[in-house]
Each structure stands twice: as C-alpha cells, then as structure tokens.
Amino acid sequence: MKRERGMAYCGLACGLCESSPECPGCRQGGCLEKETCKNYRCCRERGLAGCWECPEFPCEAPMLQKLKPRAFCAFIRTYGEERLLDCLEHNERQGVVYHEPGTVVGEYDTQPGEDAVFRLLLQGREE
C-alpha cells in the first residue's frame, strides 16, 4: 500500500490503486478522470477533503452509487481517514483483495452492503 497517496475525493483508496503507478493520488492532482469526475470537481469547488465532509453525502454522483466508495466515505465519516487507511493496510497484509488482477473489483465490492464492508474493514476476513 502506498499510504502517502491517501484517499480519493470519492472514497476510493489511491494507495491501493494499480491503474497508474506514477500517479501521486487523486487529491494531489493525479485523478485520471478529473475533467469528467463529478466528485473531484465538486470537492475541489467546495474545498472539501472528500465527499465524507459534504452535508449532502451521499449524493447522486455516479461513484457514490457504487458500494465500495460510498461505504468507505461513510466509514471515514464515522472513524476518520487514518483509521480507514490503517484497516485497509492491515487487511491487505492479511490477504483481503482490493482489486482482483486486471479489474477494479475486489472483496469490498462484493459485500452485501455497507454494514458488511464496515465489518470487513474492522474485523478482516472471517475464516
């Protein structure tokens, strides 16, 4: 995990993204889709660190219709960004998959809901 990349405005974990190895992270201007990303533009215009700070969260932005970013934003809102990064880092060491090879889908995406994502983050994989 490249923790220094932090979290994207939408809640995705830039530190676990493998799309562009040289990318510094979304909030550092590295968002590959910043011209069209509603979350990126909205947070920048409002001076927010991420969607989790917005009083309108969750909104209808396309990325927040996906379980993983919406749940991660909700987790940050409840526990803070550092706690999320700690959990992601711990789970990565334990083998929890953020992205399956060649895809953008992993174990957090396949949970039945936000509560299950929170459980996976906080407790890891139940064996």
C-alpha positions in Angstrom: 0.0 0.0 0.0 1.3 3.5 -0.9 -0.3 5.2 2.1 1.1 8.7 1.0 -1.4 8.7 -1.9 -4.3 8.7 0.6 -7.9 8.5 -0.4 -9.6 9.9 -3.5 -12.3 12.5 -3.0 -14.9 9.8 -3.8 -13.6 7.4 -1.2 -11.5 5.1 -3.3 -8.1 4.2 -1.9 -5.5 5.7 -4.1 -2.8 3.9 -2.1 -4.2 0.5 -3.3 -4.8 1.6 -6.9 -2.6 -0.1 -9.6 -4.1 1.8 -12.6 -1.2 4.3 -12.9 2.0 3.5 -10.8 3.3 7.1 -11.2 0.0 8.7 -10.0 0.5 10.7 -6.8 -3.2 10.3 -5.8 -6.4 11.9 -6.7 -6.2 14.7 -4.1 -2.7 15.5 -5.3 -4.0 16.2 -8.8 -3.4 12.7 -10.2 -7.0 11.8 -10.9 -7.0 10.3 -14.3 -10.6 11.4 -14.9 -10.6 14.8 -13.2 -12.1 16.5 -16.2 -15.2 14.4 -16.0 -15.3 13.2 -12.4 -18.2 14.9 -10.5 -16.8 14.0 -7.1 -13.4 15.5 -8.0 -14.8 18.8 -9.3 -17.4 19.1 -6.5 -15.0 18.6 -3.7 -12.4 20.9 -5.2 -15.0 23.6 -5.7 -16.3 23.3 -2.2 -12.9 23.0 -0.6 -13.7 19.5 0.9 -11.1 16.8 1.6 -13.7 14.3 0.3 -17.3 13.5 -0.1 -17.4 12.4 3.5 -17.3 16.0 4.6 -20.2 17.1 2.5 -23.6 17.8 4.2 -25.2 16.3 1.1 -23.5 13.0 1.3 -24.5 10.6 0.0 -25.5 12.3 -3.2 -26.3 11.1 -6.7 -22.8 11.3 -8.0 -22.1 8.2 -10.1 -19.2 7.0 -8.0 -21.3 7.1 -4.8 -23.8 4.7 -6.4 -21.0 2.0 -6.0 -20.8 0.2 -2.7 -17.0 0.5 -2.1 -16.6 4.3 -2.4 -19.9 5.0 -0.6 -19.1 2.7 2.3 -15.5 4.0 2.5 -16.8 7.6 2.7 -19.3 6.6 5.4 -16.5 4.8 7.3 -14.3 7.9 7.1 -17.2 10.0 8.4 -17.6 7.7 11.4 -14.0 6.6 12.2 -11.7 9.0 10.3 -9.4 8.7 7.3 -6.4 7.4 9.2 -8.5 4.6 10.7 -9.7 3.6 7.2 -6.1 3.6 5.9 -5.0 1.5 9.0 -7.8 -1.0 8.3 -7.0 -1.2 4.6 -3.3 -1.7 5.2 -3.9 -4.4 7.8 -6.4 -6.2 5.6 -4.0 -6.0 2.6 -1.4 -7.8 4.7 -4.0 -10.4 5.7 -4.8 -11.1 2.1 -8.0 -9.1 1.6 -8.1 -8.2 -2.1 -8.9 -4.6 -3.0 -8.7 -5.2 -6.8 -8.7 -8.6 -8.5 -5.9 -8.6 -11.1 -6.9 -6.8 -14.2 -10.2 -5.4 -12.7 -11.4 -2.7 -10.4 -13.4 -5.2 -8.3 -12.3 -6.8 -5.1 -13.7 -8.2 -1.8 -15.0 -4.8 -0.6 -17.1 -4.5 -3.7 -18.8 -7.9 -3.3 -20.1 -7.5 0.2 -23.9 -7.5 0.6 -24.0 -3.9 2.0 -22.3 -1.1 3.8 -22.5 -2.8 7.2 -20.7 -5.8 5.8 -18.0 -3.5 4.3 -17.5 -2.0 7.8 -17.2 -5.4 9.3 -14.6 -6.5 6.7 -12.7 -3.3 7.4 -12.8 -3.6 11.2 -12.5 -7.4 11.6 -10.9 -8.6 8.4 -11.9 -11.8 6.6 -13.9 -14.3 8.6 -12.3 -17.7 8.1 
